[in-house]
Amino acid sequence: QVQLVASGGGLVQAGGSLRLSCAASGRTFSRYAMGWFRQAPGKEREFVALIRWSSSSTYYADSVKGRFTISRDNAKNTVYLQMNSLKPEDTAVYYCTADQYGSREPEKQDYWGQGTQVTVSS
């Protein structure tokens, strides 16, 4: 069982930065691939970034590649999403997830955090 608590969202101007954190409970944290998804108003939930167990493999949506960086600290049971050069279209609720198989599909995630709001003003 893994419980996820996301934090770090807020209001930022376009071009600014935010860092999201996701604290996980459970002794098997290091066995899971960790991801970030987001959902904007009126839109479907979409994949943002994924990091595998060893932290050597990361994956990003094309829309955030080069601007966002996902990382994890297994000793702290925490995954991070550093978001730079933010755009108004990045505005959404961001969710962290845990998945044993490293899927990029929302319906295949094993666990979800509660979400944190990110708002980017123009």
Backbone atoms as SQL, in Angstrom:
CREATE TABLE atoms (id INTEGER PRIMARY KEY, chain TEXT, resi INTEGER, resn TEXT, atom TEXT, x REAL, y REAL, z REAL);
INSERT INTO atoms VALUES
  (1, 'A', 1, 'GLN', 'N', 0.851, -1.189, 0.000),
  (2, 'A', 1, 'GLN', 'CA', 0.000, 0.000, 0.000),
  (3, 'A', 1, 'GLN', 'C', 0.891, 1.245, 0.000),
  (4, 'A', 2, 'VAL', 'N', 0.571, 2.203, -0.847),
  (5, 'A', 2, 'VAL', 'CA', 1.329, 3.450, -0.945),
  (6, 'A', 2, 'VAL', 'C', 0.353, 4.616, -0.840),
  (7, 'A', 3, 'GLN', 'N', 0.648, 5.561, 0.038),
  (8, 'A', 3, 'GLN', 'CA', -0.140, 6.793, 0.125),
  (9, 'A', 3, 'GLN', 'C', 0.715, 7.954, -0.337),
  (10, 'A', 4, 'LEU', 'N', 0.107, 8.843, -1.120),
  (11, 'A', 4, 'LEU', 'CA', 0.836, 9.936, -1.747),
  (12, 'A', 4, 'LEU', 'C', 0.235, 11.275, -1.344),
  (13, 'A', 5, 'VAL', 'N', 1.091, 12.220, -0.966),
  (14, 'A', 5, 'VAL', 'CA', 0.646, 13.566, -0.603),
  (15, 'A', 5, 'VAL', 'C', 1.460, 14.568, -1.410),
  (16, 'A', 6, 'ALA', 'N', 0.774, 15.272, -2.308),
  (17, 'A', 6, 'ALA', 'CA', 1.427, 16.242, -3.174),
  (18, 'A', 6, 'ALA', 'C', 1.361, 17.634, -2.560),
  (19, 'A', 7, 'SER', 'N', 2.387, 18.436, -2.834),
  (20, 'A', 7, 'SER', 'CA', 2.427, 19.811, -2.354),
  (21, 'A', 7, 'SER', 'C', 3.280, 20.647, -3.282),
  (22, 'A', 8, 'GLY', 'N', 3.249, 21.977, -3.082),
  (23, 'A', 8, 'GLY', 'CA', 4.117, 22.866, -3.828),
  (24, 'A', 8, 'GLY', 'C', 3.443, 23.669, -4.912),
  (25, 'A', 9, 'GLY', 'N', 2.159, 23.429, -5.137),
  (26, 'A', 9, 'GLY', 'CA', 1.462, 24.208, -6.146),
  (27, 'A', 9, 'GLY', 'C', 1.268, 25.644, -5.712),
  (28, 'A', 10, 'GLY', 'N', 0.786, 26.457, -6.633),
  (29, 'A', 10, 'GLY', 'CA', 0.547, 27.842, -6.312),
  (30, 'A', 10, 'GLY', 'C', 0.300, 28.668, -7.553),
  (31, 'A', 11, 'LEU', 'N', 0.346, 29.980, -7.378),
  (32, 'A', 11, 'LEU', 'CA', 0.137, 30.936, -8.468),
  (33, 'A', 11, 'LEU', 'C', 1.486, 31.525, -8.864),
  (34, 'A', 12, 'VAL', 'N', 1.774, 31.512, -10.143),
  (35, 'A', 12, 'VAL', 'CA', 3.050, 32.032, -10.640),
  (36, 'A', 12, 'VAL', 'C', 2.815, 32.719, -11.975),
  (37, 'A', 13, 'GLN', 'N', 3.650, 33.693, -12.275),
  (38, 'A', 13, 'GLN', 'CA', 3.544, 34.360, -13.566),
  (39, 'A', 13, 'GLN', 'C', 4.196, 33.533, -14.661),
  (40, 'A', 14, 'ALA', 'N', 3.756, 33.735, -15.870),
  (41, 'A', 14, 'ALA', 'CA', 4.351, 33.048, -17.017),
  (42, 'A', 14, 'ALA', 'C', 5.857, 33.297, -17.037),
  (43, 'A', 15, 'GLY', 'N', 6.595, 32.234, -17.306),
  (44, 'A', 15, 'GLY', 'CA', 8.045, 32.305, -17.290),
  (45, 'A', 15, 'GLY', 'C', 8.664, 31.944, -15.954),
  (46, 'A', 16, 'GLY', 'N', 7.839, 31.842, -14.931),
  (47, 'A', 16, 'GLY', 'CA', 8.325, 31.516, -13.597),
  (48, 'A', 16, 'GLY', 'C', 8.512, 30.029, -13.386),
  (49, 'A', 17, 'SER', 'N', 8.848, 29.684, -12.141),
  (50, 'A', 17, 'SER', 'CA', 9.138, 28.299, -11.794),
  (51, 'A', 17, 'SER', 'C', 8.401, 27.886, -10.528),
  (52, 'A', 18, 'LEU', 'N', 8.136, 26.606, -10.439),
  (53, 'A', 18, 'LEU', 'CA', 7.598, 25.985, -9.232),
  (54, 'A', 18, 'LEU', 'C', 8.222, 24.601, -9.108),
  (55, 'A', 19, 'ARG', 'N', 8.307, 24.130, -7.870),
  (56, 'A', 19, 'ARG', 'CA', 8.718, 22.746, -7.655),
  (57, 'A', 19, 'ARG', 'C', 7.644, 22.038, -6.849),
  (58, 'A', 20, 'LEU', 'N', 7.124, 20.984, -7.420),
  (59, 'A', 20, 'LEU', 'CA', 6.148, 20.143, -6.747),
  (60, 'A', 20, 'LEU', 'C', 6.866, 19.010, -6.043),
  (61, 'A', 21, 'SER', 'N', 6.322, 18.619, -4.902),
  (62, 'A', 21, 'SER', 'CA', 6.845, 17.483, -4.162),
  (63, 'A', 21, 'SER', 'C', 5.726, 16.487, -3.926),
  (64, 'A', 22, 'CYS', 'N', 6.094, 15.249, -3.824),
  (65, 'A', 22, 'CYS', 'CA', 5.123, 14.203, -3.530),
  (66, 'A', 22, 'CYS', 'C', 5.762, 13.262, -2.517),
  (67, 'A', 23, 'ALA', 'N', 5.225, 13.279, -1.302),
  (68, 'A', 23, 'ALA', 'CA', 5.729, 12.416, -0.238),
  (69, 'A', 23, 'ALA', 'C', 4.935, 11.126, -0.223),
  (70, 'A', 24, 'ALA', 'N', 5.644, 10.026, -0.212),
  (71, 'A', 24, 'ALA', 'CA', 5.005, 8.719, -0.238),
  (72, 'A', 24, 'ALA', 'C', 5.225, 7.991, 1.069),
  (73, 'A', 25, 'SER', 'N', 4.215, 7.307, 1.526),
  (74, 'A', 25, 'SER', 'CA', 4.356, 6.432, 2.683),
  (75, 'A', 25, 'SER', 'C', 4.306, 4.993, 2.208),
  (76, 'A', 26, 'GLY', 'N', 4.931, 4.131, 2.926),
  (77, 'A', 26, 'GLY', 'CA', 4.961, 2.736, 2.504),
  (78, 'A', 26, 'GLY', 'C', 6.390, 2.299, 2.272),
  (79, 'A', 27, 'ARG', 'N', 6.719, 1.147, 2.728),
  (80, 'A', 27, 'ARG', 'CA', 8.094, 0.680, 2.664),
  (81, 'A', 27, 'ARG', 'C', 8.513, 0.225, 1.287),
  (82, 'A', 28, 'THR', 'N', 7.547, 0.111, 0.355),
  (83, 'A', 28, 'THR', 'CA', 7.883, -0.374, -0.981),
  (84, 'A', 28, 'THR', 'C', 7.984, 0.746, -1.998),
  (85, 'A', 29, 'PHE', 'N', 8.173, 1.989, -1.528),
  (86, 'A', 29, 'PHE', 'CA', 8.222, 3.140, -2.428),
  (87, 'A', 29, 'PHE', 'C', 9.201, 2.937, -3.569),
  (88, 'A', 30, 'SER', 'N', 10.367, 2.418, -3.272),
  (89, 'A', 30, 'SER', 'CA', 11.417, 2.319, -4.286),
  (90, 'A', 30, 'SER', 'C', 11.088, 1.310, -5.376),
  (91, 'A', 31, 'ARG', 'N', 10.067, 0.489, -5.174),
  (92, 'A', 31, 'ARG', 'CA', 9.706, -0.505, -6.185),
  (93, 'A', 31, 'ARG', 'C', 8.788, 0.070, -7.256),
  (94, 'A', 32, 'TYR', 'N', 8.273, 1.260, -7.034),
  (95, 'A', 32, 'TYR', 'CA', 7.294, 1.826, -7.940),
  (96, 'A', 32, 'TYR', 'C', 7.920, 2.869, -8.853),
  (97, 'A', 33, 'ALA', 'N', 7.430, 2.888, -10.077),
  (98, 'A', 33, 'ALA', 'CA', 7.685, 4.044, -10.926),
  (99, 'A', 33, 'ALA', 'C', 6.755, 5.154, -10.460),
  (100, 'A', 34, 'MET', 'N', 7.265, 6.384, -10.449),
  (101, 'A', 34, 'MET', 'CA', 6.481, 7.522, -9.977),
  (102, 'A', 34, 'MET', 'C', 6.199, 8.473, -11.133),
  (103, 'A', 35, 'GLY', 'N', 5.010, 9.002, -11.161),
  (104, 'A', 35, 'GLY', 'CA', 4.639, 9.876, -12.256),
  (105, 'A', 35, 'GLY', 'C', 3.909, 11.117, -11.800),
  (106, 'A', 36, 'TRP', 'N', 3.792, 12.036, -12.711),
  (107, 'A', 36, 'TRP', 'CA', 2.965, 13.222, -12.538),
  (108, 'A', 36, 'TRP', 'C', 1.993, 13.297, -13.710),
  (109, 'A', 37, 'PHE', 'N', 0.749, 13.553, -13.375),
  (110, 'A', 37, 'PHE', 'CA', -0.296, 13.792, -14.358),
  (111, 'A', 37, 'PHE', 'C', -0.914, 15.144, -14.030),
  (112, 'A', 38, 'ARG', 'N', -1.680, 15.672, -14.964),
  (113, 'A', 38, 'ARG', 'CA', -2.361, 16.936, -14.691),
  (114, 'A', 38, 'ARG', 'C', -3.718, 16.937, -15.385),
  (115, 'A', 39, 'GLN', 'N', -4.589, 17.762, -14.850),
  (116, 'A', 39, 'GLN', 'CA', -5.922, 17.898, -15.433),
  (117, 'A', 39, 'GLN', 'C', -6.340, 19.358, -15.382),
  (118, 'A', 40, 'ALA', 'N', -6.533, 19.920, -16.561),
  (119, 'A', 40, 'ALA', 'CA', -7.008, 21.285, -16.685),
  (120, 'A', 40, 'ALA', 'C', -8.533, 21.279, -16.745),
  (121, 'A', 41, 'PRO', 'N', -9.166, 22.391, -16.404),
  (122, 'A', 41, 'PRO', 'CA', -10.633, 22.445, -16.442),
  (123, 'A', 41, 'PRO', 'C', -11.184, 22.089, -17.818),
  (124, 'A', 42, 'GLY', 'N', -12.134, 21.179, -17.834),
  (125, 'A', 42, 'GLY', 'CA', -12.761, 20.779, -19.084),
  (126, 'A', 42, 'GLY', 'C', -11.955, 19.846, -19.944),
  (127, 'A', 43, 'LYS', 'N', -10.815, 19.415, -19.437),
  (128, 'A', 43, 'LYS', 'CA', -9.948, 18.519, -20.223),
  (129, 'A', 43, 'LYS', 'C', -9.731, 17.201, -19.494),
  (130, 'A', 44, 'GLU', 'N', -9.282, 16.227, -20.246),
  (131, 'A', 44, 'GLU', 'CA', -8.991, 14.925, -19.653),
  (132, 'A', 44, 'GLU', 'C', -7.646, 14.975, -18.918),
  (133, 'A', 45, 'ARG', 'N', -7.515, 14.060, -17.977),
  (134, 'A', 45, 'ARG', 'CA', -6.262, 13.952, -17.255),
  (135, 'A', 45, 'ARG', 'C', -5.179, 13.483, -18.231),
  (136, 'A', 46, 'GLU', 'N', -3.993, 14.101, -18.158),
  (137, 'A', 46, 'GLU', 'CA', -2.941, 13.761, -19.116),
  (138, 'A', 46, 'GLU', 'C', -1.616, 13.503, -18.417),
  (139, 'A', 47, 'PHE', 'N', -0.816, 12.693, -19.050),
  (140, 'A', 47, 'PHE', 'CA', 0.525, 12.356, -18.571),
  (141, 'A', 47, 'PHE', 'C', 1.437, 13.570, -18.675),
  (142, 'A', 48, 'VAL', 'N', 2.280, 13.751, -17.655),
  (143, 'A', 48, 'VAL', 'CA', 3.265, 14.825, -17.671),
  (144, 'A', 48, 'VAL', 'C', 4.682, 14.264, -17.647),
  (145, 'A', 49, 'ALA', 'N', 4.992, 13.427, -16.655),
  (146, 'A', 49, 'ALA', 'CA', 6.361, 12.927, -16.515),
  (147, 'A', 49, 'ALA', 'C', 6.353, 11.635, -15.710),
  (148, 'A', 50, 'LEU', 'N', 7.411, 10.843, -15.908),
  (149, 'A', 50, 'LEU', 'CA', 7.541, 9.536, -15.245),
  (150, 'A', 50, 'LEU', 'C', 8.995, 9.289, -14.932),
  (151, 'A', 51, 'ILE', 'N', 9.246, 8.690, -13.778),
  (152, 'A', 51, 'ILE', 'CA', 10.601, 8.278, -13.443),
  (153, 'A', 51, 'ILE', 'C', 10.562, 6.853, -12.926),
  (154, 'A', 52, 'ARG', 'N', 11.453, 6.013, -13.427),
  (155, 'A', 52, 'ARG', 'CA', 11.453, 4.600, -13.046),
  (156, 'A', 52, 'ARG', 'C', 12.194, 4.390, -11.731),
  (157, 'A', 53, 'TRP', 'N', 12.230, 3.157, -11.290),
  (158, 'A', 53, 'TRP', 'CA', 12.700, 2.823, -9.957),
  (159, 'A', 53, 'TRP', 'C', 14.118, 3.288, -9.704),
  (160, 'A', 54, 'SER', 'N', 14.984, 3.121, -10.680),
  (161, 'A', 54, 'SER', 'CA', 16.401, 3.413, -10.474),
  (162, 'A', 54, 'SER', 'C', 16.755, 4.877, -10.714),
  (163, 'A', 55, 'SER', 'N', 15.782, 5.667, -11.170),
  (164, 'A', 55, 'SER', 'CA', 15.976, 7.084, -11.502),
  (165, 'A', 55, 'SER', 'C', 16.821, 7.299, -12.741),
  (166, 'A', 56, 'SER', 'N', 17.187, 6.219, -13.428),
  (167, 'A', 56, 'SER', 'CA', 18.008, 6.418, -14.615),
  (168, 'A', 56, 'SER', 'C', 17.173, 6.643, -15.861),
  (169, 'A', 57, 'SER', 'N', 15.883, 6.327, -15.773),
  (170, 'A', 57, 'SER', 'CA', 15.007, 6.506, -16.924),
  (171, 'A', 57, 'SER', 'C', 13.887, 7.463, -16.586),
  (172, 'A', 58, 'THR', 'N', 13.787, 8.504, -17.375),
  (173, 'A', 58, 'THR', 'CA', 12.712, 9.478, -17.210),
  (174, 'A', 58, 'THR', 'C', 12.019, 9.691, -18.550),
  (175, 'A', 59, 'TYR', 'N', 10.764, 10.063, -18.488),
  (176, 'A', 59, 'TYR', 'CA', 9.962, 10.262, -19.686),
  (177, 'A', 59, 'TYR', 'C', 9.100, 11.503, -19.482),
  (178, 'A', 60, 'TYR', 'N', 8.880, 12.228, -20.556),
  (179, 'A', 60, 'TYR', 'CA', 8.126, 13.466, -20.482),
  (180, 'A', 60, 'TYR', 'C', 7.129, 13.583, -21.631),
  (181, 'A', 61, 'ALA', 'N', 6.045, 14.264, -21.349),
  (182, 'A', 61, 'ALA', 'CA', 5.145, 14.656, -22.428),
  (183, 'A', 61, 'ALA', 'C', 5.865, 15.674, -23.304),
  (184, 'A', 62, 'ASP', 'N', 5.565, 15.666, -24.572),
  (185, 'A', 62, 'ASP', 'CA', 6.216, 16.601, -25.494),
  (186, 'A', 62, 'ASP', 'C', 5.990, 18.051, -25.073),
  (187, 'A', 63, 'SER', 'N', 4.842, 18.304, -24.477),
  (188, 'A', 63, 'SER', 'CA', 4.479, 19.679, -24.127),
  (189, 'A', 63, 'SER', 'C', 5.334, 20.258, -22.996),
  (190, 'A', 64, 'VAL', 'N', 6.005, 19.393, -22.238),
  (191, 'A', 64, 'VAL', 'CA', 6.802, 19.880, -21.108),
  (192, 'A', 64, 'VAL', 'C', 8.287, 19.565, -21.256),
  (193, 'A', 65, 'LYS', 'N', 8.645, 18.825, -22.268),
  (194, 'A', 65, 'LYS', 'CA', 10.033, 18.413, -22.461),
  (195, 'A', 65, 'LYS', 'C', 10.935, 19.633, -22.570),
  (196, 'A', 66, 'GLY', 'N', 12.032, 19.596, -21.827),
  (197, 'A', 66, 'GLY', 'CA', 12.960, 20.718, -21.840),
  (198, 'A', 66, 'GLY', 'C', 12.641, 21.795, -20.818),
  (199, 'A', 67, 'ARG', 'N', 11.451, 21.738, -20.227),
  (200, 'A', 67, 'ARG', 'CA', 11.055, 22.726, -19.221),
  (201, 'A', 67, 'ARG', 'C', 10.857, 22.095, -17.836),
  (202, 'A', 68, 'PHE', 'N', 10.382, 20.868, -17.797),
  (203, 'A', 68, 'PHE', 'CA', 10.111, 20.178, -16.536),
  (204, 'A', 68, 'PHE', 'C', 11.166, 19.091, -16.311),
  (205, 'A', 69, 'THR', 'N', 11.469, 18.856, -15.040),
  (206, 'A', 69, 'THR', 'CA', 12.391, 17.791, -14.676),
  (207, 'A', 69, 'THR', 'C', 11.816, 17.006, -13.506),
  (208, 'A', 70, 'ILE', 'N', 11.726, 15.698, -13.685),
  (209, 'A', 70, 'ILE', 'CA', 11.256, 14.825, -12.608),
  (210, 'A', 70, 'ILE', 'C', 12.462, 14.167, -11.955),
  (211, 'A', 71, 'SER', 'N', 12.401, 14.035, -10.630),
  (212, 'A', 71, 'SER', 'CA', 13.477, 13.366, -9.902),
  (213, 'A', 71, 'SER', 'C', 12.874, 12.686, -8.674),
  (214, 'A', 72, 'ARG', 'N', 13.646, 11.839, -8.061),
  (215, 'A', 72, 'ARG', 'CA', 13.157, 11.141, -6.877),
  (216, 'A', 72, 'ARG', 'C', 14.295, 10.941, -5.892),
  (217, 'A', 73, 'ASP', 'N', 13.925, 10.882, -4.629),
  (218, 'A', 73, 'ASP', 'CA', 14.866, 10.577, -3.559),
  (219, 'A', 73, 'ASP', 'C', 14.271, 9.410, -2.791),
  (220, 'A', 74, 'ASN', 'N', 14.752, 8.210, -3.073),
  (221, 'A', 74, 'ASN', 'CA', 14.179, 7.018, -2.445),
  (222, 'A', 74, 'ASN', 'C', 14.423, 7.004, -0.938),
  (223, 'A', 75, 'ALA', 'N', 15.499, 7.612, -0.494),
  (224, 'A', 75, 'ALA', 'CA', 15.784, 7.656, 0.938),
  (225, 'A', 75, 'ALA', 'C', 14.751, 8.506, 1.678),
  (226, 'A', 76, 'LYS', 'N', 14.193, 9.502, 0.989),
  (227, 'A', 76, 'LYS', 'CA', 13.186, 10.379, 1.588),
  (228, 'A', 76, 'LYS', 'C', 11.773, 10.022, 1.144),
  (229, 'A', 77, 'ASN', 'N', 11.650, 8.993, 0.319),
  (230, 'A', 77, 'ASN', 'CA', 10.327, 8.599, -0.200),
  (231, 'A', 77, 'ASN', 'C', 9.615, 9.770, -0.857),
  (232, 'A', 78, 'THR', 'N', 10.346, 10.511, -1.652),
  (233, 'A', 78, 'THR', 'CA', 9.794, 11.724, -2.242),
  (234, 'A', 78, 'THR', 'C', 10.143, 11.814, -3.725),
  (235, 'A', 79, 'VAL', 'N', 9.192, 12.269, -4.508),
  (236, 'A', 79, 'VAL', 'CA', 9.416, 12.545, -5.924),
  (237, 'A', 79, 'VAL', 'C', 9.140, 14.026, -6.154),
  (238, 'A', 80, 'TYR', 'N', 9.889, 14.616, -7.059),
  (239, 'A', 80, 'TYR', 'CA', 9.800, 16.049, -7.319),
  (240, 'A', 80, 'TYR', 'C', 9.492, 16.310, -8.797),
  (241, 'A', 81, 'LEU', 'N', 8.870, 17.439, -9.040),
  (242, 'A', 81, 'LEU', 'CA', 8.693, 17.912, -10.405),
  (243, 'A', 81, 'LEU', 'C', 9.103, 19.380, -10.429),
  (244, 'A', 82, 'GLN', 'N', 10.265, 19.642, -10.993),
  (245, 'A', 82, 'GLN', 'CA', 10.735, 21.010, -11.162),
  (246, 'A', 82, 'GLN', 'C', 10.170, 21.550, -12.466),
  (247, 'A', 83, 'MET', 'N', 9.430, 22.639, -12.363),
  (248, 'A', 83, 'MET', 'CA', 8.760, 23.209, -13.526),
  (249, 'A', 83, 'MET', 'C', 9.319, 24.604, -13.784),
  (250, 'A', 84, 'ASN', 'N', 9.971, 24.761, -14.920),
  (251, 'A', 84, 'ASN', 'CA', 10.546, 26.043, -15.309),
  (252, 'A', 84, 'ASN', 'C', 9.852, 26.574, -16.556),
  (253, 'A', 85, 'SER', 'N', 10.046, 27.847, -16.818),
  (254, 'A', 85, 'SER', 'CA', 9.463, 28.486, -18.011),
  (255, 'A', 85, 'SER', 'C', 7.978, 28.165, -18.138),
  (256, 'A', 86, 'LEU', 'N', 7.278, 28.332, -17.057),
  (257, 'A', 86, 'LEU', 'CA', 5.859, 27.967, -17.034),
  (258, 'A', 86, 'LEU', 'C', 5.038, 28.838, -17.974),
  (259, 'A', 87, 'LYS', 'N', 4.022, 28.211, -18.540),
  (260, 'A', 87, 'LYS', 'CA', 3.127, 28.862, -19.488),
  (261, 'A', 87, 'LYS', 'C', 1.702, 28.808, -18.957),
  (262, 'A', 88, 'PRO', 'N', 0.845, 29.712, -19.387),
  (263, 'A', 88, 'PRO', 'CA', -0.554, 29.661, -18.936),
  (264, 'A', 88, 'PRO', 'C', -1.216, 28.318, -19.216),
  (265, 'A', 89, 'GLU', 'N', -0.817, 27.670, -20.297),
  (266, 'A', 89, 'GLU', 'CA', -1.415, 26.372, -20.626),
  (267, 'A', 89, 'GLU', 'C', -0.950, 25.244, -19.704),
  (268, 'A', 90, 'ASP', 'N', -0.016, 25.531, -18.808),
  (269, 'A', 90, 'ASP', 'CA', 0.383, 24.553, -17.786),
  (270, 'A', 90, 'ASP', 'C', -0.568, 24.584, -16.585),
  (271, 'A', 91, 'THR', 'N', -1.476, 25.530, -16.566),
  (272, 'A', 91, 'THR', 'CA', -2.433, 25.626, -15.466),
  (273, 'A', 91, 'THR', 'C', -3.288, 24.365, -15.388),
  (274, 'A', 92, 'ALA', 'N', -3.288, 23.750, -14.215),
  (275, 'A', 92, 'ALA', 'CA', -4.005, 22.481, -14.021),
  (276, 'A', 92, 'ALA', 'C', -3.853, 22.044, -12.570),
  (277, 'A', 93, 'VAL', 'N', -4.601, 21.029, -12.215),
  (278, 'A', 93, 'VAL', 'CA', -4.342, 20.315, -10.970),
  (279, 'A', 93, 'VAL', 'C', -3.344, 19.212, -11.303),
  (280, 'A', 94, 'TYR', 'N', -2.266, 19.161, -10.545),
  (281, 'A', 94, 'TYR', 'CA', -1.208, 18.185, -10.768),
  (282, 'A', 94, 'TYR', 'C', -1.314, 17.065, -9.730),
  (283, 'A', 95, 'TYR', 'N', -1.239, 15.837, -10.229),
  (284, 'A', 95, 'TYR', 'CA', -1.343, 14.661, -9.377),
  (285, 'A', 95, 'TYR', 'C', -0.071, 13.833, -9.485),
  (286, 'A', 96, 'CYS', 'N', 0.399, 13.329, -8.354),
  (287, 'A', 96, 'CYS', 'CA', 1.480, 12.355, -8.421),
  (288, 'A', 96, 'CYS', 'C', 0.884, 10.954, -8.351),
  (289, 'A', 97, 'THR', 'N', 1.561, 10.021, -8.946),
  (290, 'A', 97, 'THR', 'CA', 1.071, 8.657, -9.026),
  (291, 'A', 97, 'THR', 'C', 2.192, 7.663, -8.771),
  (292, 'A', 98, 'ALA', 'N', 1.785, 6.456, -8.445),
  (293, 'A', 98, 'ALA', 'CA', 2.720, 5.346, -8.302),
  (294, 'A', 98, 'ALA', 'C', 2.186, 4.175, -9.104),
  (295, 'A', 99, 'ASP', 'N', 3.088, 3.530, -9.808),
  (296, 'A', 99, 'ASP', 'CA', 2.681, 2.442, -10.698),
  (297, 'A', 99, 'ASP', 'C', 3.811, 1.429, -10.757),
  (298, 'A', 100, 'GLN', 'N', 3.500, 0.174, -10.599),
  (299, 'A', 100, 'GLN', 'CA', 4.531, -0.857, -10.589),
  (300, 'A', 100, 'GLN', 'C', 5.206, -1.038, -11.946),
  (301, 'A', 101, 'TYR', 'N', 4.500, -0.701, -13.024),
  (302, 'A', 101, 'TYR', 'CA', 5.003, -1.037, -14.348),
  (303, 'A', 101, 'TYR', 'C', 5.447, 0.171, -15.178),
  (304, 'A', 102, 'GLY', 'N', 5.333, 1.365, -14.616),
  (305, 'A', 102, 'GLY', 'CA', 5.815, 2.522, -15.349),
  (306, 'A', 102, 'GLY', 'C', 4.940, 2.924, -16.519),
  (307, 'A', 103, 'SER', 'N', 3.645, 2.752, -16.367),
  (308, 'A', 103, 'SER', 'CA', 2.732, 3.118, -17.445),
  (309, 'A', 103, 'SER', 'C', 2.557, 4.640, -17.509),
  (310, 'A', 104, 'ARG', 'N', 2.231, 5.119, -18.707),
  (311, 'A', 104, 'ARG', 'CA', 1.933, 6.531, -18.887),
  (312, 'A', 104, 'ARG', 'C', 0.442, 6.759, -19.090),
  (313, 'A', 105, 'GLU', 'N', -0.346, 5.737, -18.796),
  (314, 'A', 105, 'GLU', 'CA', -1.787, 5.846, -18.951),
  (315, 'A', 105, 'GLU', 'C', -2.448, 6.058, -17.596),
  (316, 'A', 106, 'PRO', 'N', -3.305, 7.049, -17.474),
  (317, 'A', 106, 'PRO', 'CA', -3.916, 7.346, -16.173),
  (318, 'A', 106, 'PRO', 'C', -4.655, 6.148, -15.564),
  (319, 'A', 107, 'GLU', 'N', -5.367, 5.400, -16.378),
  (320, 'A', 107, 'GLU', 'CA', -6.188, 4.313, -15.848),
  (321, 'A', 107, 'GLU', 'C', -5.364, 3.143, -15.335),
  (322, 'A', 108, 'LYS', 'N', -4.069, 3.147, -15.614),
  (323, 'A', 108, 'LYS', 'CA', -3.216, 2.038, -15.188),
  (324, 'A', 108, 'LYS', 'C', -2.376, 2.372, -13.953),
  (325, 'A', 109, 'GLN', 'N', -2.550, 3.559, -13.396),
  (326, 'A', 109, 'GLN', 'CA', -1.801, 3.910, -12.198),
  (327, 'A', 109, 'GLN', 'C', -2.376, 3.179, -10.990),
  (328, 'A', 110, 'ASP', 'N', -1.484, 2.719, -10.127),
  (329, 'A', 110, 'ASP', 'CA', -1.923, 1.975, -8.946),
  (330, 'A', 110, 'ASP', 'C', -2.412, 2.898, -7.827),
  (331, 'A', 111, 'TYR', 'N', -1.739, 4.044, -7.657),
  (332, 'A', 111, 'TYR', 'CA', -2.079, 4.965, -6.579),
  (333, 'A', 111, 'TYR', 'C', -2.020, 6.402, -7.080),
  (334, 'A', 112, 'TRP', 'N', -2.878, 7.247, -6.476),
  (335, 'A', 112, 'TRP', 'CA', -2.937, 8.669, -6.801),
  (336, 'A', 112, 'TRP', 'C', -2.823, 9.504, -5.534),
  (337, 'A', 113, 'GLY', 'N', -2.136, 10.624, -5.665),
  (338, 'A', 113, 'GLY', 'CA', -2.158, 11.622, -4.614),
  (339, 'A', 113, 'GLY', 'C', -3.399, 12.489, -4.751),
  (340, 'A', 114, 'GLN', 'N', -3.532, 13.456, -3.866),
  (341, 'A', 114, 'GLN', 'CA', -4.764, 14.251, -3.820),
  (342, 'A', 114, 'GLN', 'C', -4.766, 15.417, -4.812),
  (343, 'A', 115, 'GLY', 'N', -3.640, 15.745, -5.403),
  (344, 'A', 115, 'GLY', 'CA', -3.592, 16.837, -6.372),
  (345, 'A', 115, 'GLY', 'C', -3.209, 18.150, -5.747),
  (346, 'A', 116, 'THR', 'N', -2.506, 18.966, -6.511),
  (347, 'A', 116, 'THR', 'CA', -2.130, 20.305, -6.077),
  (348, 'A', 116, 'THR', 'C', -2.321, 21.255, -7.258),
  (349, 'A', 117, 'GLN', 'N', -2.924, 22.411, -6.996),
  (350, 'A', 117, 'GLN', 'CA', -3.282, 23.343, -8.056),
  (351, 'A', 117, 'GLN', 'C', -2.069, 24.174, -8.471),
  (352, 'A', 118, 'VAL', 'N', -1.853, 24.239, -9.771),
  (353, 'A', 118, 'VAL', 'CA', -0.845, 25.128, -10.342),
  (354, 'A', 118, 'VAL', 'C', -1.557, 26.102, -11.269),
  (355, 'A', 119, 'THR', 'N', -1.390, 27.381, -11.037),
  (356, 'A', 119, 'THR', 'CA', -2.012, 28.405, -11.857),
  (357, 'A', 119, 'THR', 'C', -0.928, 29.329, -12.396),
  (358, 'A', 120, 'VAL', 'N', -0.878, 29.470, -13.707),
  (359, 'A', 120, 'VAL', 'CA', 0.122, 30.316, -14.354),
  (360, 'A', 120, 'VAL', 'C', -0.602, 31.486, -15.005),
  (361, 'A', 121, 'SER', 'N', -0.302, 32.681, -14.561),
  (362, 'A', 121, 'SER', 'CA', -0.949, 33.863, -15.119),
  (363, 'A', 121, 'SER', 'C', -0.124, 34.436, -16.262),
  (364, 'A', 122, 'SER', 'N', -0.828, 35.023, -17.213),
  (365, 'A', 122, 'SER', 'CA', -0.148, 35.581, -18.393),
  (366, 'A', 122, 'SER', 'C', 0.269, 37.019, -18.159);
